[in-house]
Structure formats: structure tokens, C-alpha cells
Amino acid sequence: MMSQRGFSIVTTYLTQSINLPKRKTARSAGYDIEAAEDFVIQPKTLALLPTGIKAYMSSDEYLQIYARSSLFQNKSLILTNGVGVIDSDYYDNPTNEGHILISMYNISDVPVTILKGERIAQGVFAKYLLSSQDGFTSAKRMGGFGSTGL
């Protein structure tokens, strides 16, 4: 039986020595997420960095994705949408199995290299609340990364 929340490796990365995210201290909120492979982000370019992982959680939770602060300071990389949102129904979706991709933008004028195993983001699990007027439009996720298919 699967525990309430956690991480697992997507099928295509099972033999790639992927590390599951871990917190560094007992009071850390974020789980450090690593790059699954070497990657070069060209200047003034957006890139989707593969992590090789997916996240499972309760239906009333989501995973917040934040860039590590050192990425901007040391490499001039920013998370393109400020914070990523991984919904609970993203896990094992038919499009990409729930693979978490980190969307980064290189604001510098030089290529930036990310190495496999380099910590690129932090994931924080959180609960969410619904409004009394909630009326979702679909009961099943229709798409993968960046889309519910609506």
C-alpha cells in the first residue's frame, strides 16, 4: 500500500540512479529535487529540466515547486512561473506518468550547465481549500505537464 504522500521514480528513469527528494534538516519545509540528467540552457532560453520523479499525495493536497535561491544567485536561472503546482491527479497521468519537469529560464548571456544530481528545486507539500461555489469542469485529468487538457 502506498503511503499518504511521497515520491517515486518514473518508469523511463528506473535504471538511471535517480535520488528521491529529501529534506536536509528536521525543520526544512522543502524536499530538494535534483536534475535527472546533464542539461545546457542556452542564453535567454526556456528549458524543461527532467527530474525523473513523480509525486503522490492525498486528493486534497498539491506539491508546490520553488526554484532553489542559489540558482538565480549563482547561475542566473529563474523558475518561469514563480511557483509550480503539481496536482494530486498529475501522478500516473496517461500523457507522461506524472514526470515532474522544472521550467527554467536563463536570463544571462551565456549558456548555463546543470549537472545530473544537481539540486534545482524544492518541493513543498500543502493542503488546499475549496470555495463553497466550487464547480470543476472535468472529473479526470486529460493532459500532462502544464495542462489539465481544458
C-alpha positions as CSV (number, residue, x, y, z in Angstrom):
1,M,0.0,0.0,0.0
2,M,1.3,3.5,-0.9
3,S,1.8,5.9,1.9
4,Q,0.0,9.2,2.1
5,R,2.5,11.3,0.2
6,G,5.9,10.9,-1.3
7,F,8.0,10.5,-4.4
8,S,8.7,7.7,-6.8
9,I,10.8,7.3,-10.0
10,V,9.1,7.5,-13.4
11,T,9.5,4.3,-15.5
12,T,11.9,5.8,-18.1
13,Y,14.3,6.7,-15.3
14,L,14.2,3.5,-13.2
15,T,17.7,2.5,-14.3
16,Q,19.2,6.0,-14.1
17,S,20.3,6.2,-10.5
18,I,17.8,8.9,-9.6
19,N,17.7,10.1,-6.0
20,L,14.3,10.7,-4.4
21,P,13.9,14.2,-2.9
22,K,15.0,14.6,0.7
23,R,14.8,17.4,3.3
24,K,18.2,18.4,4.6
25,T,17.2,19.2,8.2
26,A,14.4,18.3,10.6
27,R,12.7,21.7,10.1
28,S,13.2,22.1,6.4
29,A,9.8,22.5,4.6
30,G,11.2,21.7,1.1
31,Y,12.3,18.5,-0.4
32,D,15.4,19.1,-2.6
33,I,14.7,18.0,-6.2
34,E,17.7,17.1,-8.4
35,A,18.2,17.2,-12.2
36,A,17.9,13.7,-13.8
37,E,20.5,14.4,-16.4
38,D,23.1,16.9,-17.6
39,F,21.4,19.8,-19.4
40,V,22.6,23.0,-21.0
41,I,20.3,26.0,-21.0
42,Q,21.1,28.5,-23.7
43,P,21.1,32.3,-23.1
44,K,17.6,33.9,-22.9
45,T,16.1,30.5,-23.4
46,L,13.4,28.4,-21.6
47,A,14.1,24.8,-20.8
48,L,12.2,22.0,-19.1
49,L,14.6,20.1,-16.9
50,P,13.7,16.5,-16.3
51,T,13.8,15.2,-12.7
52,G,12.9,11.6,-13.2
53,I,10.4,11.7,-10.4
54,K,6.7,11.9,-9.7
55,A,4.9,12.8,-6.5
56,Y,1.9,11.2,-4.9
57,M,-0.3,12.7,-2.3
58,S,-3.9,12.9,-0.9
59,S,-6.6,14.2,-3.1
60,D,-6.8,17.5,-1.1
61,E,-3.1,18.2,-1.4
62,Y,-0.7,19.6,-4.0
63,L,3.1,19.9,-4.4
64,Q,4.5,23.4,-4.6
65,I,7.7,23.7,-6.7
66,Y,10.1,26.5,-6.0
67,A,13.5,27.2,-7.6
68,R,16.4,27.0,-5.2
69,S,17.6,30.5,-4.4
70,S,21.2,29.6,-5.4
71,L,20.1,29.0,-9.0
72,F,19.5,32.7,-9.6
73,Q,22.4,33.9,-7.5
74,N,24.9,31.5,-9.0
75,K,23.6,30.7,-12.4
76,S,21.1,33.4,-13.4
77,L,18.2,30.9,-13.7
78,I,14.6,31.6,-12.7
79,L,11.6,29.4,-12.4
80,T,9.4,30.6,-15.3
81,N,6.1,30.8,-13.4
82,G,7.4,31.7,-10.0
83,V,6.0,28.6,-8.4
84,G,4.9,25.3,-9.9
85,V,1.8,23.5,-8.9
86,I,1.7,19.7,-9.1
87,D,-1.9,18.5,-8.6
88,S,-2.6,15.1,-7.0
89,D,-4.2,13.8,-10.2
90,Y,-1.0,14.5,-12.1
91,Y,0.5,11.3,-10.7
92,D,0.5,8.5,-13.2
93,N,-1.4,10.6,-15.8
94,P,-1.5,8.9,-19.2
95,T,0.5,11.6,-21.0
96,N,3.8,11.5,-19.1
97,E,3.2,9.3,-16.0
98,G,3.4,12.4,-13.8
99,H,7.0,13.2,-14.5
100,I,7.9,16.5,-12.8
101,L,9.7,18.8,-15.1
102,I,11.2,22.0,-13.9
103,S,10.6,25.0,-16.2
104,M,13.7,27.3,-16.0
105,Y,14.7,30.4,-17.9
106,N,18.3,31.5,-18.4
107,I,18.3,35.3,-18.1
108,S,22.1,35.6,-18.7
109,D,24.0,36.0,-21.9
110,V,25.9,32.7,-21.6
111,P,24.9,29.1,-21.6
112,V,24.3,27.5,-18.2
113,T,25.1,23.9,-17.5
114,I,23.1,21.8,-15.0
115,L,24.6,18.5,-14.0
116,K,22.8,15.3,-13.2
117,G,22.2,15.2,-9.4
118,E,22.4,19.0,-9.0
119,R,19.7,20.3,-6.8
120,I,17.5,22.6,-8.9
121,A,14.2,23.0,-7.0
122,Q,12.4,22.4,-3.8
123,G,9.0,20.7,-3.4
124,V,6.7,21.6,-0.5
125,F,3.5,19.6,0.1
126,A,0.4,21.6,1.1
127,K,-3.3,21.2,1.6
128,Y,-5.8,23.4,-0.3
129,L,-9.3,24.6,0.4
130,L,-12.3,24.7,-1.9
131,S,-14.8,27.5,-2.2
132,S,-18.4,26.9,-1.4
133,Q,-19.2,27.6,-5.1
134,D,-16.7,25.1,-6.4
135,G,-17.7,23.6,-9.7
136,F,-14.8,21.9,-11.5
137,T,-15.3,21.2,-15.2
138,S,-13.8,17.7,-15.5
139,A,-13.5,14.7,-13.2
140,K,-10.4,13.3,-14.9
141,R,-7.1,14.9,-15.9
142,M,-6.8,15.0,-19.6
143,G,-3.3,16.2,-20.1
144,G,0.2,16.1,-18.8
145,F,2.7,18.9,-18.0
146,G,1.2,22.4,-17.8
147,S,-2.3,21.4,-18.7
148,T,-5.4,19.8,-17.4
149,G,-6.5,19.5,-21.0
150,L,-9.1,22.2,-20.7
